[in-house]
Structures are given as C-alpha cells and as structure tokens.
C-alpha cells in the first residue's frame, strides 16, 4: 500500500508539473505576441520559439484525444519507473561487507549474533540471510530450502510493477499509430467533402496524423531506457543474492563442524 501511495504521489507531482509548465508556456506565448506590420517582424517570434513552446504547439496540433492518452502513458510509466529505481537502490547491499559481518558474528557470538547483524541491515540479501540462519536448528537442508524459497519471494518484490512499464512501452506507439490512421481517415473525409484534392487539406491532415506517431515513439524510447536500466539493476541484485546464498551455506557448514 505504501508503494501504491508513492506511485500516486509521483504521478500527481508529474501531472501538476506538466500543467504548470503548460500554463507558464501559455503565459509566455501571450506576453510575447505583438501586433506587427511587416512580414519580417511577424516571422521573428517563430524564429525565437523555444523548445518548450514548440513542443506544446506540436502537442496541441496533434489533437488532445490521442496525445493526452500518450502523455498519460508517459506520466504513469515514469512514475512507476522512478518508484522502482528508488526501491532497487534502497535494496542494494554491500554483499562482501555483510558476509564478512555475518561470518565474524558466527565466529564470536553464534547464530543469534549473526541474526542480529541481518536484522540491522536493509535489503533482500540480509533478509535471505536471516531466514537461512533462523532455520539452522533444523539442519543445513532446511536452511537451504528456506533461503531458496525466500529468495523467490524477494525476486518477486524486485520485479513488482515492472510489467506495467513494458505495457506502456508497447501501448504508446500503438496509440500513436492509431491516431495516425484516424487522422488520415479524417484528412480523406475533408477531401471528399471539399470535392477537390487541395494540397493544403492533404498536407495538414497528414502532419497532424504523423505527430501522434512521433510522440508515441518518443514516449516508448524514454520508457525503454528506464526499463532496461531497471532490468539490469534487478539482474545485478539477483546475482548478488545467488552468490550470497551460496556463501551463507558454506559459512553454516563450516560453523557446524
């Protein structure tokens, strides 16, 4: 539930940030609009149009329907990605240091001291160590089974909500393509209604239609970068978990002898 609230909070911040940025851009455009008498003066604001103003202009030209849905995919995808990155960074543990501390605790204070070290250390590796140490009284086999079972649980926690990011990666360009097709249909409807194939009707309709595809692809590219980073981070933590589990079993076997 805490992670759900964090996702909603991040989403709200990004939505309000987008709304504020749009309002600022609108105010800037209104303040820089000046009535001029020559073509050179009319072309000057277009030449000095900033990136943010140009992005807002293209977004409006693409239509609020599909462009708004694509933007929502970006906001939700980034919210989940940021939440996962924060969680994974907090889950990262110095495995060598933890293993050394557990080994020293086993040598000096026994299993209870090692369990206390694990309780005071954050991360899935410390939790796996604790589960294995908690089953040492039942034998090495029971401890190994506990480590394997709890390792699967921790892996599920690491991969939680990642599938939603892959969904938004696939959904954004598909929505863009759908907007393009619908825009092309609307352009041909205008040509049919006009009874004449005017270049302005065709060019304007195609431009508006293609903007949705461009924005959909941009959203997919941005989310794909975050997704690959998250997957690489999960793989790194899982590898550390597997290595640490093997090391823990070796420590328990040596401690029994």
N, C-alpha and C positions, 0 to 999 in steps of 0.2 A: 504493500500500500504506500509506503514511503517513496519507493521508486516511481509509482504512478503519479504521486503528487509532484515529485521533482520533474517528471516529464511534462506534466501540465504547466508547471511554473515556467519551465524553459520555453515551452510553446507560447505561453502568454507573453513573456518578455519579447520573444522574436516577433509576434504579431503586433504588439504595441510599438516595437521599434520600427517595423515596416510602415505602420500607419503614420508614426511621427515623421519618418523620413519622407513619406509621400506628401504629408502636409507641408513640410519645410520646402520640398521641391516645388510644390504648387505656389507657395508664397513667394519663392524666389522668381519663378516664372512671371507671376503677376507684377512684381515690382520692377522687373527688367523689361516689361513690354512698353515700348514707347512708340507713339504715332510719328512716322517719318514721311518725308515727301519724295525721297529718291529711292531707286532700287538698291543702291549700294548700302544705304542705311537700313533698309529692310532686311538685307541679307546678313548684316553684321551680327544680330543676336543668334542666328542659326549657326554661324561660324564659331561663336564663343560658347555654344551649348555644351554644358558639362556632361560627364559620363552618366551621372545620376539622372539628369534631366532627359538625356537621350534614352536611357533605359526605361524611364517612366513613360515617355512618349511612345516607344515601341510597345510597351506593355498595354497601353490604352488602345493603340491601333489594332492589337491582336484580338481585342474583344474581352470583356470582363468574364464571360462564361467559362471557357476552357482555360484561359490564362489564370483566372482565380483558382481553379482546381489544381493546375500545375504548381502555382505558388504555394498552395496548401500542402501539396506533396513535399515540396522543398522544406517548408517550415517544420512539418511533423518529422520528416526524415532527419533533419539536422538536430531537432530536439532529442530524438532517440539516440542518434549517434553521439551527441555530446554527453548524454547521460551514461551511455556505455563506456565512453572513453574515460570519464571520471571514475566510474566503478572499477574499470580494469586497472587504472593507475593506482587506485587505492588497494587493489587486490595484489599488486606486485610486491613480492617479498624478497629480501636478500637471502636466498636459499643457503648459501655457504655459511653465512653468519648464524642463521637459525639452526642449521645442522650441527655446527660446532657448539652452540649453546646447549642444545639438547644432549649432545654427547658428553659435554662437561657435567651437565646436571645428572645424567645417568650414572656417571662415574663417582660423583661426590654425594648426591642425595637420593639416588634411586629414581624409580618411575614417577613418584609423586612430584619430585623436584622438576623432572622433565615436563610433566603435565602443566606445572605452574608456568614454566617458560612458554609453553604453547598458548596458554590462556592469556598471557600478557603480550602476545604477538598477533597482529592482524593479518588477514589474508587466508586464502583457501589451503595453502600448504601447511600452515600452523594448525588449521582445523583438522586436516587429514592426519597430521602427526598426533594430535590429541586423541582422535578416535582409535588409532593404532595402539597408542600407549594405554588407553583405557581398557583394551582387551588383552593385554599381556598376561593377565592372570589366567585366562582361558587357554593360553598356548599361542605359539607362533602362527599356527594356521588360522586361528580365529582372528588374530591381529591383522594378518594379511587380507583376509576376507573383508574385514571392516574397512581397511584402507582402500581396497578396490571399490567397494560399494559406495563409500562416502566420496571417493574421487569422482565417480559418475555423477553424484548429486552436485558436487562443486562445478563440474564441467557444464551441467545444465544451467547453473546460475550464471556462469560466464557467457553462455550463448543466448541468454534470455533476451527476447525482443529484437535480436539481430535479423530474424526473418522478415520483420516489418520493413527494415531498411532495404532489403533486396526487393520487397514488393514495390516500394516507392520508386526504386531504380527502374523496374520494368514498367511501372504504371505511367510515369511521367512522359516518356517518349511515345507511348501508345496513345495517351490523351492528346499529345501534340499532333500525331498523325491523324487522329480522328478529327481534330479541329481543322487540319489542313483539308481533309476530304470534304467536310461540311462547308468550309469556306469556298472551295472550288465549285461545289454544287450551287451555292448562293451566287457566285460570280456568273455561272451559266444561266441561272434564273434571271439575273439582271439583263444579260444579253438577249435572252428570249423575250423579256418584257419590252426591251427597247426596240426589238426588231432589226437591230443593226449591231454588227460586231465592232464596237468602238474600242480602240486600244486602251483608252483610259479605264473603261469598265473591266477589261481583262487584266490589265496591269495592277490596278488597285485591289481587285479581288484576290489575285494570286499572291500579292505582297502580304496582305492581311492573313491569308491562309498559311503561308510559309512561316510567319512569325511564331505561330503556336508550335510548329515543329522545332524551330530553333530554341525556344525557351524550354521545351520538353527535353531536348538533348542536353542543354546546359545543366538543367537540374539533375539529369541522370549522371552526367560526368562528375558533378560536385559530390553527389551522394556516393558514387562508386569509389572515389578517392577515400572518403571516410570509411566506407565498408571494407575496403582492402586493408586499411590500417587496423581496423578493429579485428578482422580475421587474423592478421599477422600477430597482433597482441595476444589474442586468445591462444593461438598455436604456441607462442612462446611460454605463456603461463602453464599450459597443459604439459609441455615438455619438461618444464621445471617440476611440475607435480609428479610426473612419472619418475624422473631421476631421484627426486627427494624420497619418494615411496620406496624405491629400491634401497637407497641409503639407510632409511629407517629400519627396514627389515634386517639389513646387515648389522646395524647397531643393536637391535634387540637380540639377534642370535649371539653376538659376542658378549652381550650383557648377561645372557643366560648361562654361559659357560663358566 
